[in-house]
Amino acid sequence: MIPPDARLDPKIVTPLLTVVAIDAIGVGVVLPLLPFYAEHFGATPFTIGALVAAFSLAQFIASPWLGRLSDRFGRKPILIASQFGTLASFLLLAAAPNLTLIFAARILDGLTAGNLSIASAYAVDHSTPRTRKQAVGIVSAAIGIGLMIGPALSAALAHISVTAPILGAAVLSALSIVATLVLLPNSERPAKHGQVPSLQHLATQPLTCAIFALLAAFYCAFAMYISQLALYMNARFLWHGLPLGPREVGIAFTFGGVVNIFVQFFAMRRIGRILTDSQLAIAAPALLGTGFVLLGLAHSLPLLAAALICTSFGAAFTRPTLMAALTLTVSSPSQGAVMGANGSLIAINNILGPLLAGFLIERHWFAGWSWAMAILMLLTLLGTLSLIIRRKWPAD
């Protein structure tokens, strides 16, 4: 029999999964369309890159403050406010007559993009230390489900008009607000004034900062991987005499999404019965780093497949393991602030990682690209080992 503190409450997990998946589907609808939509208004490739960076920069600035507000006033009210911001940004994007308002829409979405960070904090609030990896993993799986369904829905709606997918995303955003209002329990008590630590206070916590450093290396490596995998596969591998194209790249990304869902829903709890938290914290980045090394060595499709298997499983285990450790370094009133800061960390690495990867891939330095990612994971592994050896690892 599974102890009560070793499993998540379905009454919490099911509505949270629903809300996050609907949000992520909306994001998945807009993202593939955005470059083509911006081109319709005369955007250059550089302008499109700036559009992506504008969202990430706005998210980097706002995410910690949204997290702190959720600590102060409760997760559900701030989550709903964030969702309204996303809805407004989609409506503005659909109605935009020029690039200026397209930029305004993306910046607004970035400034209110606390949905997923706050959802992660909500999941942490309703978990125990034993179920922490499952809790943050469920949010990751819900995002994966949404990002798999969203692009397919976008492709279907694009046959109607260029704005139809964006309006579809707005409808999904409205449904997400309704789902949050109706389905999501509001069981946590907001922290009292003075209980919510400042961001400066978090920066003085050595263990919290150490886990953030490990996450930064992982986020940068993963952003480098995701942003340039398509160009790497196209330039280096042939299938029936032709370079690998969108179909094969799509299969690779879909496989990664399926692996992530499988790990979070089925494998994580079972692995937890075999490995301790610290053992998994070593094994996961080691597996991901191995995948990156194999990418540099791969000149055949079987070796590419082995690399993709290692990277997909490695990333699926590394993210929730490190995030769970992060949440265990602070008390409950600080979870929103920590998840918000984590959102900022993701945002800044979503700018820096692709820039570095693009610099390397543009020069056909494929080995340099793979080894740079492998080195980042080696640093993550060494940092984790250092904490474990010094008995500082928070999850055991």
Secondary structure as the mmCIF struct_conf table of DSSP 4:
data_model
#
loop_
_struct_conf.conf_type_id
_struct_conf.id
_struct_conf.beg_label_comp_id
_struct_conf.beg_label_asym_id
_struct_conf.beg_label_seq_id
_struct_conf.end_label_comp_id
_struct_conf.end_label_asym_id
_struct_conf.end_label_seq_id
HELX_RH_3T_P HELX_RH_3T_P1 PRO A 4 ALA A 6
BEND BEND1 ARG A 7 ARG A 7
HELX_RH_AL_P HELX_RH_AL_P1 PRO A 10 GLU A 39
TURN_TY1_P TURN_TY1_P1 HIS A 40 GLY A 42
HELX_RH_AL_P HELX_RH_AL_P2 PRO A 45 PHE A 73
HELX_RH_AL_P HELX_RH_AL_P3 ARG A 75 ALA A 95
BEND BEND2 ASN A 98 ASN A 98
HELX_RH_AL_P HELX_RH_AL_P4 LEU A 99 LEU A 111
TURN_TY1_P TURN_TY1_P2 THR A 112 THR A 112
HELX_RH_AL_P HELX_RH_AL_P5 ASN A 115 ASP A 125
TURN_TY1_P TURN_TY1_P3 HIS A 126 HIS A 126
HELX_RH_3T_P HELX_RH_3T_P2 PRO A 129 THR A 131
HELX_RH_AL_P HELX_RH_AL_P6 ARG A 132 LEU A 157
TURN_TY1_P TURN_TY1_P4 ALA A 158 ILE A 160
BEND BEND3 VAL A 162 THR A 163
HELX_RH_AL_P HELX_RH_AL_P7 ALA A 164 LEU A 183
BEND BEND4 LEU A 184 LEU A 184
BEND BEND5 GLU A 188 GLU A 188
HELX_LH_PP_P HELX_LH_PP_P1 ARG A 189 LYS A 192
TURN_TY1_P TURN_TY1_P5 HIS A 193 GLN A 195
BEND BEND6 VAL A 196 VAL A 196
HELX_LH_PP_P HELX_LH_PP_P2 PRO A 197 SER A 198
HELX_RH_AL_P HELX_RH_AL_P8 LEU A 199 ALA A 203
TURN_TY1_P TURN_TY1_P6 THR A 204 THR A 204
HELX_RH_AL_P HELX_RH_AL_P9 PRO A 206 ARG A 236
STRN STRN1 LEU A 238 TRP A 239
TURN_TY1_P TURN_TY1_P7 HIS A 240 GLY A 241
STRN STRN2 LEU A 242 PRO A 243
HELX_RH_AL_P HELX_RH_AL_P10 PRO A 246 PHE A 262
HELX_RH_PI_P HELX_RH_PI_P1 VAL A 263 ALA A 267
HELX_RH_AL_P HELX_RH_AL_P11 MET A 268 GLY A 272
TURN_TY1_P TURN_TY1_P8 ARG A 273 ILE A 274
BEND BEND7 LEU A 275 LEU A 275
HELX_RH_AL_P HELX_RH_AL_P12 ASP A 277 LEU A 297
BEND BEND8 SER A 300 SER A 300
HELX_RH_AL_P HELX_RH_AL_P13 LEU A 301 THR A 327
TURN_TY1_P TURN_TY1_P9 LEU A 328 THR A 329
BEND BEND9 VAL A 330 VAL A 330
HELX_RH_3T_P HELX_RH_3T_P3 SER A 332 SER A 334
HELX_RH_AL_P HELX_RH_AL_P14 GLN A 335 GLU A 362
TURN_TY1_P TURN_TY1_P10 ARG A 363 HIS A 364
HELX_RH_AL_P HELX_RH_AL_P15 PHE A 366 ILE A 389
TURN_TY1_P TURN_TY1_P11 ARG A 390 ARG A 391
TURN_TY1_P TURN_TY1_P12 PRO A 394 ALA A 395
#
